Amino acid sequence: MEPVTVVPTRGRGTVVAVDDPREWDADEAVTVLHAAHYRALVRSVGLMTGDAQGAEEVVQDAFVGLHRSWARIRDPERAIGYLRRSAVNGARSRYRRASTARRHAPLFAVPDVADPADDVSDHVAVLAALAALPERQREVLVLRYYDDLSEAAIAEALGISPGAVKTHASRGLAALRPRLETVR
């Protein structure tokens, strides 16, 4: 295995520099990528779905998929993009399943997210407001403001155009403003 340099970046993951990742086998590649990106991906998916435990499962599934398809990846340096897209798709599926389950849950069930009007922390209010957004707007805002991705990287991760990223971000922020006026 080639020498690896892992460099932390502002507490939001790491950058991995290697001499030639094309020579790695699947085990080596996934091990290095897991060490560098697992925590950040789990946080992002957790914000998208509102389910921390489910986020871990989604991200693990993305890494398993990467390992399984490593031999077919043409450009190993873009593997993080594959992981991010796989995690976003997994988050979408999980969120849809949870949404369907909530619609069909008994009326007496306790909701998972506290009402922002209750006396709760600002953090919970922001998460509740974020959860109320349409799926695509929530994904764009999490990838932009939490993961600090560029419009091009978000577009690649979500499979949409950079113009659509701008539109979803603008609409998402406009929808959040009135919901979060009381939050500091």
N, C-alpha and C positions, 0 to 999 in steps of 0.2 A: 504494500500500500504506500502511496506517495505521501510525503510530509504534508500535513494539513495545518493551516493557520485559521483559528476561529477568533474573530474580532467582535466584541460586543458593540452594539449601536444604540445609544440613548435608551437602553432598557427595553427595547422592542424587538428583540431577536438578535441575530448575529449575521455576520457576513463570513462565508467560508471561502478561503482562497486555496487552491490546489494547483499542482503543476499540470496534470492532465487527467480530469475526471473520467474521460472516455475509457481509460484503462482499468477502471474499478469494476469489481463484480457487484452484483446487486446488494449483497450483505454489507460491503464496505460503504457503498453510496448511501444506502438507507440509514446506516448507523450514523454517518456524519451529518446527513440532512436532519435526522431526528434530533440529534444533540443541538443543532443550530436553530431549528425552526418549530419544534413541537409546541413549546409553551405559548409562543405568539399565535400559532394557528388555533390552539385550544381556546385562547382568550377571544379571538375574533369570532370563532364559531359560537362560543358561549354567548357573546353579545348578540349575534344574529338570531339565535334560537331561544335564548333565555333559559337554557338548560345546561349547566356546567358539566354534569356527568355525561349527558348525551353528547356534548361537544368533544369530550375525550374519546368516545366511541367513534364519532364521525372522523376525527383526525387519525385515529389508529387505522380505521378502514382505508383512509386515503394513503397512508404509508404502506399498508398491505398491498393495495392496488399498485403503487409505485414499484414495490419489490417484485410483484408478479409480472409487471410489464417492462421492467428495466431493459431487457434485451431488445425491445422494440423502440426504445426512446432514441431518436436520432441525434438529439443535441442535449447531452446530460447536464450542460450548464443551465438549461431552462427547466430543470426538474422541479424547482421551487414553484414555478408557474403551474406545472402539472399538479403539484400537491395542493396549491391554493385553489385551483379550479375544482379539483376533486372534492376538497373540503367544503367549498361553497355549494356545490351540487348536493353533497351529503346533508349540509345544513338545510337546504331547501326541502329536501325529502323529509327530513325529520320534523321541520317546522310544519309542513303540510299535514303530516300524520298527527301531530299534536293538535293542530287546529281542528282537524276533523274529529278527533277524540273529544275536544272541548265542546264542540257543537252538539255532540251526541251524549254528553255526560249528563247525569241526573241533575235536576234543578237544585238540589240541596248540597251539591259539591262545593267545596271551598275553592275560590279562584287562586291560581298560582301567583299572580302578581297583585300586590297591594294597590288600592286606589290612590292615585297621587293626591287626591283631596284629603286623605287621612293625614294625620300628623306623623309622617315618616321622613326618613332622611332624603336629602336632595338626590343622592345616588339612586335610590329606589324610584324616585319620581322620574328621573331621566331614563332609567331602564324601562319603566312602564310606558313613557311617552314614545320611546324608541320601538317598543314592542307593538305599539298601536299603528305604526306606519305600515304602508304596503311593503311587501317583501323586497322588491327591487330597490326602493328608496332606502330601506333599512340596510341592505347589503352595501349599497354605495356609500352611505354615511359611515358605516363601521370601517370599511376598507379605506376610506379617505381620511377620516379624522382619528381613528384608533390605530390602524396599521400604517398610516401616513404614506399611502401609496399614491403614485401619480395617476392622472386620468388615464394614461395609456395602459398602465399596469392593471387598473381597475377594469378597464374595457376588456383586456385580455382575460382576466380572471372570471368575468361574468359573461363573456362572449357577446358583448354589445359594442357599439361604436363609442368613441370618445365624446361625441355630441350627446349621445343618450346618457352618458355618465353625468355630464353637466346638467342636463335636464332633470334627472332623478335627484341629484344633489340639491339643486335649487328648490325643487318641489318638496323634498324631504325637510330641508331647513325651514321653508315657509310653513310647513305643517307643524314642526316642532315649536316654533316661536310662541304661538298662543298657548300651547300646552305647558310651556316652561316659564311663563312670565313671573310666576311666584318663586321660582327657584333662583337662588343667588347667582 
